Structure formats: structure tokens, C-alpha cells
Amino acid sequence: MNIEQARFNMIEQQIRPWEVLDPQVLDLLFVVKREDFVPAVYRDLAFADMEIPLGEGQVMLAPRIEARLLQELSVRKSDKVLEIGTGSGYMAALLAARAEHVVTIELRPEIAAIARDNLQRAGVGNVTVECADGIRGWTQRAPFDVIVLSGAVPQIPDGILKQLRVGGRLAAVVGAAPVMEAQLITCVAEGVFNTVNLFETVIPVLDGADAKPGFSL
């Protein structure tokens, strides 16, 4: 496989048609090597328009979903970022390339260890991988300028919203299959949030979220 041609095709045929047009985001997709975060057995599928299995029932999201969320979050170099659902570490690496620091929370120890290794090999030094249940966020380093949930939730937990700084942005896919909506939520004042629906999609439920009905957290 011609890796660079496959990367170019992913960007031009999958990601641009999904209204990802920010040149900084598109350039980043060339710089952060997606194939380095894909399990070796699936390396030939690194640029395919699909979710890639990571083991233990977890997946990497399709490239177009990750790229679109990254674009909508408008991450800045001064931003403190929280990601919930580390997976392979690829989304954390993308966020880290634009942010000051990223804390990413992974529920499963084996997956967290793989993500740490992937990030270290990729030379990403401004990401902290924490092995914990992230459905309540991460109060130790709150508030955050950016929060992203790398998995679907029935609704956004209140505890996570409270960790968003005024002016901060949160991206998540909300709802239940077959109807889910990617949303961008902005904290416009203390305890006041503005929600914009971005696009309809269906992605796997955030690890552990389906075991916590109500989300009154």
C-alpha cells in the first residue's frame, strides 16, 4: 500500500466532503500519522472510512468523524483539553498538536497502556493518559477550555458540563441509535450553555455510559 497516497485519498475523498475545510486541520491530518495508532493487524485499513477494532469491544472512530469534531472545536494553543474515551490515542494526538495540554481518560487499563505507547512512539509529550471512569469528567484539572467525548452518550452528564470554562467548547455525539446527533456545546456564561446540532451520525456508545442511566451525575 502506498501510505501517502492512501492518506491523501482519505483527506480528499472522505474528509473534505464532510465539510472539513479548515486548512490547519487538513494539514494536521498529514502530520499526525494515523497508521501509527492502528493495531498492526489492521494497518492496511488505517485510512478506510470505517471504525477500526482496538480490542475489548473498543474502536477507533472513522476518520471523517474525528476530523469534523476537531474542526468544530477550534482548539487554540492556550487551551486545556479533556478527552473522555482515549482509544488508540489518535484523537488525543490531534488535539495535542493544537492545544497546550490534553488529559485523556480511558476506562480500560489495557487500552490505556496501548494509547500511552502509541503517543510516546509518536513523540507526543503534552498528553496525560489517565486510567479511570471518565463519565464524571476529571475534576483534578478542571475547568477545561475544550472537552470531547469520543463515544456516544444518551445525554451530556451535568458533571462534565460544570467542568467547562466560560467560553469553552464541548463536542459529543448525543442520543441513541438509530438517531444520534453530533453537538457543539459552548459555555456562554457561568451555568449557561448554547448547543448547536452539527450532523446526524451513529457511533458506538462511550465505554461505561450505557451502564449509567439518567446521567444525573
C-alpha positions in Angstrom: 0.0 0.0 0.0 1.2 3.5 -0.9 0.7 5.1 2.6 0.9 8.7 1.4 -1.4 8.2 -1.5 -3.9 6.4 0.9 -3.6 9.3 3.3 -4.2 11.9 0.5 -7.2 9.9 -0.7 -8.7 9.7 2.8 -8.5 13.5 3.1 -9.8 14.3 -0.3 -12.5 11.6 -0.7 -13.8 11.2 2.9 -12.9 14.3 4.9 -13.3 17.3 2.6 -16.8 16.1 1.5 -17.8 16.2 5.2 -17.3 19.9 5.2 -13.9 19.8 6.9 -12.2 22.7 5.1 -10.0 24.3 7.8 -6.5 24.2 6.2 -4.9 23.8 9.7 -7.0 20.7 10.4 -6.3 19.2 6.9 -2.6 19.9 7.3 -2.6 18.2 10.7 -4.0 15.0 9.2 -0.9 14.8 7.1 1.4 15.4 10.1 -0.1 13.1 12.7 0.3 9.6 11.3 -2.9 7.7 11.7 -1.4 4.4 10.8 0.9 4.6 13.8 -2.2 4.4 16.1 -3.9 1.5 14.3 -3.3 -2.1 15.5 -0.8 -3.8 13.3 -3.3 -6.3 12.0 -5.5 -3.5 10.7 -2.7 -1.3 9.4 -3.9 -1.6 5.8 -7.3 -0.2 6.8 -5.8 2.8 8.6 -7.3 5.2 6.1 -10.6 3.4 5.3 -14.0 5.0 6.0 -14.8 2.7 8.9 -14.3 2.1 12.6 -11.3 0.0 13.4 -11.3 -2.5 16.2 -8.9 -2.0 19.1 -9.8 -5.0 21.2 -12.1 -5.4 24.2 -15.0 -4.1 22.1 -13.4 -0.7 21.6 -12.9 1.0 18.2 -11.2 4.0 16.6 -13.8 6.3 15.1 -14.0 6.8 11.4 -11.5 9.5 10.2 -14.3 11.9 9.0 -15.9 11.9 12.4 -12.7 12.7 14.2 -11.7 15.4 11.7 -15.1 17.1 11.8 -15.2 17.3 15.6 -11.6 18.6 15.7 -12.6 21.4 13.2 -15.7 22.4 15.2 -13.8 22.6 18.5 -11.4 25.4 17.1 -8.7 24.3 19.5 -6.1 27.0 20.4 -2.5 26.7 21.6 -3.5 28.0 25.1 -6.3 25.5 25.5 -6.5 22.9 28.3 -8.3 19.9 26.8 -10.2 16.9 28.2 -10.9 13.9 26.1 -13.1 11.1 27.5 -12.5 7.8 25.8 -8.8 7.5 24.7 -9.0 4.5 22.5 -5.8 4.3 20.4 -4.6 7.8 21.4 -5.0 9.2 17.9 -7.7 11.8 18.7 -5.6 12.9 21.7 -2.6 13.3 19.4 -4.6 15.5 17.0 -5.9 17.6 19.9 -2.4 17.9 21.4 -1.0 19.3 18.2 -3.2 22.3 18.6 -3.5 22.6 22.4 -1.4 23.4 25.4 -2.2 20.1 27.2 -4.6 17.2 26.8 -5.9 15.0 29.6 -7.4 11.9 28.1 -9.4 9.4 30.2 -9.6 5.7 29.4 -11.6 3.2 31.4 -9.8 0.0 30.3 -6.2 -0.4 31.6 -5.0 -2.4 28.6 -6.3 0.1 26.1 -4.8 3.0 28.2 -1.4 1.3 28.1 -1.6 0.9 24.3 -2.5 4.6 23.9 0.4 5.6 26.1 2.8 3.6 24.0 1.4 5.0 20.7 1.7 8.6 22.0 5.2 8.0 23.2 6.3 6.5 19.9 4.7 9.4 18.1 6.7 11.9 20.2 3.6 13.5 21.7 4.6 14.9 25.1 1.7 17.1 26.1 -0.9 14.4 26.7 -1.6 12.7 30.0 -3.4 9.4 29.8 -5.4 8.6 32.9 -7.0 5.2 33.5 -10.3 5.9 35.2 -14.1 6.1 34.5 -14.3 9.5 32.8 -18.1 9.8 32.7 -17.8 12.3 35.5 -15.0 14.2 33.8 -11.8 15.0 35.5 -12.1 17.4 38.4 -8.4 17.3 39.3 -7.6 19.6 36.3 -10.9 21.3 35.7 -12.0 23.7 34.3 -11.2 22.9 30.7 -11.3 25.1 27.5 -12.3 22.1 25.4 -13.9 18.7 26.2 -14.6 16.0 23.7 -16.4 12.7 24.2 -15.0 10.0 21.9 -18.1 7.9 22.1 -21.9 8.5 22.1 -23.9 9.3 25.3 -27.7 9.4 25.8 -27.2 13.0 27.1 -24.3 15.1 28.4 -23.7 14.5 32.1 -24.1 17.6 34.2 -20.9 16.9 36.0 -19.0 17.2 32.7 -20.7 20.5 31.7 -19.7 22.0 35.0 -16.0 21.4 34.1 -16.3 23.6 31.0 -14.7 27.1 31.4 -16.8 30.1 30.3 -16.0 30.4 26.6 -15.2 26.7 26.4 -16.5 24.2 23.9 -17.6 20.6 24.2 -18.2 18.2 21.3 -20.1 15.0 21.7 -22.5 12.6 19.9 -25.7 12.5 21.8 -28.7 10.2 21.5 -29.4 6.5 20.9 -29.2 4.5 17.7 -30.6 4.9 15.1 -30.8 8.6 15.8 -27.7 10.4 17.2 -26.7 14.0 16.7 -23.2 15.4 16.9 -23.4 18.6 19.0 -21.2 21.5 19.8 -21.9 23.0 23.3 -20.5 26.3 24.2 -20.4 27.7 27.8 -21.5 31.3 27.2 -21.7 32.3 30.9 -21.5 30.5 34.2 -24.0 27.7 34.0 -25.4 28.9 30.6 -24.8 26.8 27.5 -25.5 27.1 23.8 -26.0 24.0 21.8 -25.6 23.7 18.0 -26.5 20.4 16.2 -23.8 19.7 13.7 -24.7 16.5 11.9 -26.5 13.2 12.3 -24.4 10.0 12.7 -24.3 6.8 14.7 -21.1 5.8 16.6 -20.5 3.3 19.5 -21.6 4.3 22.9 -18.9 5.7 25.2 -17.4 2.9 27.3 -19.5 2.6 30.5 -22.1 5.2 29.6 -24.8 2.6 28.9 -24.4 1.3 32.4 -25.3 4.7 34.0 -28.9 5.5 33.1 -30.1 9.0 33.8 -26.7 10.7 33.8 -27.7 12.8 36.8 -24.0 13.0 37.7 
